[in-house]
Amino acid sequence: MRVKVLSRNPDDYVRETKLDLQRVPRNYDPALHPFEVPREYTRALNATKLERVFAKPFLSSLDGHRDGVNCMAKHPKSLSTVLSGACDGEVKIWNLTKRQCIRTIQAHEGFVRGMCARFCGTSFFTVGDDKTVKQWKMESPGYGEEEEPIHTILGKTVYTGIDHHWKEAVFATCGHQVDIWDEQRTSPMCSLTWGFDSISSVKFNPIETYLLGSCASDRNIVLYDMRKSTPLKKVILNMRTNTLCWNPMEAFVFTAANEDYNLYTFDMRFLESPVMVHMDHVSAVLDVDYSPTGKEFVSASFDKSVRIFPVDKGHSREVYHTKRMQHVITVKWTSDNKYILCGSDEMNIRLWKANASEKLGVLAPREKAAMNYNQKLKEKFQHHPKIRRIAQHRHLPKSIYCQVKEQRIMREARRRKELNRRKHSKPGSMPFVSERKKHVVAVVK
């Protein structure tokens, strides 16, 4: 014989102390809550409005450079340490918790073109206009010691970029060609070239660590395999790509920052068309960096703004700008997924929140529960017109706003012209070309 009995866990309704809130058992039968959806909609609307009210992303400005900030590098082991290189050859190491410079090195004559930290965090490498590659200790020199590099390699041409292998004592430089170096040798292990133009950026893949990608000024994105002595394949775009960044979670995916105001996310196995075209900037995109989750990336542009894009969306979810910020040259997303650093023309490094309305500091359990509840409500009602309008609205500087409007008119005119041509042409003579395939000229293997 089976008997049904009521069984209750006392933790669900007994207070631990008399100061606690009374725990009320809830019956989730929808018949008992006829106004639940309107009530939740109102809460979602209020949560969306409050999110915009509390959206204050700018945290602080790190000033101390005497020339424009040209490149930055993250410390692989320490969240609070970041390195920056300026156009006057000066390298600074910053402590983000104290928000001050802890060390300054006069590293090069002329621009610091690129920098990267060793995977163990004990040293870092810089390249500059003086045709040298220098390796420096991460710790400050002791009392009475000179500030000198551990190693200096003198090259034949100017190096424009550098990146270190994620697991081995190997690094790659680019300039006239891509050179792979062993840390213990003064000549490259191998040199890779495909075409004759200068290469602006080279990046190691963080997952498949023997893969490299590089961007050349002849509009190519070239992929290399370190185990082979020849490049793998290249994709040629309509305009020049300034830099690229590999997705830290998906081995074959990378995003390229282009001169035609767009960013292109490619899967290296299918280079015929990009996975996604991200188009919101109104000037050349100069730098791009992925979040550690691999779900979003941040881009820096010549239009004096920083934008955050979800990987699978064509438009940005956030745009950061200030009155004083000039052309943003370099950008980095910190390894704890909370902050964004950008370096710009007017000698400042700015620290932003990755989530503009996020509250910093310790959260009480009830506060955390309320935030999670509000987040779920916003996700549930995100496609409602009123909530979507409030969530997506961003105030833009007048210059960007006017350029966005102008580009919209130009895009519409191009579309109208194409429709008219197709209407007055022989059927089938003008095939439809998708937005993704328009920008790719050719793929060479």
ABEGO torsion letter per residue (X at the ends): XBBBBBBBBAAAABBABAABBBBBBBBABAAABAAAAAAAAAAAAAAAAAAAAABBABABBBBGBABBBABBBBBAABAABBBBBBAAGBBBBBBAAAGBBABBBBABBEBBABBBBBAAGABBBBBBAAGBBBBBBABBBBBGBBBBBABBBBBABBBABBBBBAABBBBBBBBABBBBBBAABABBABBBBBEABBBABBBBBAABAABBBBBBAAGBBBBBBAABABBABBBBBABBBABBBBBAABAABBBBBBAAGBBBBBBAABAABBABBBBABABBBABBBBBAAGABBBBBBAAGBBBBBBAABABBABBBBBAABBBBABBBBBAAGABBBBBBAAGBBBBBBABAABBBEBBBAAAAAAAAAAAAAAAAAAABAAAAAAAABBBBBAAAAAAAAAAAAAAAAAAAAAAAAAAABBBGABBBBBAAAAABABBBX
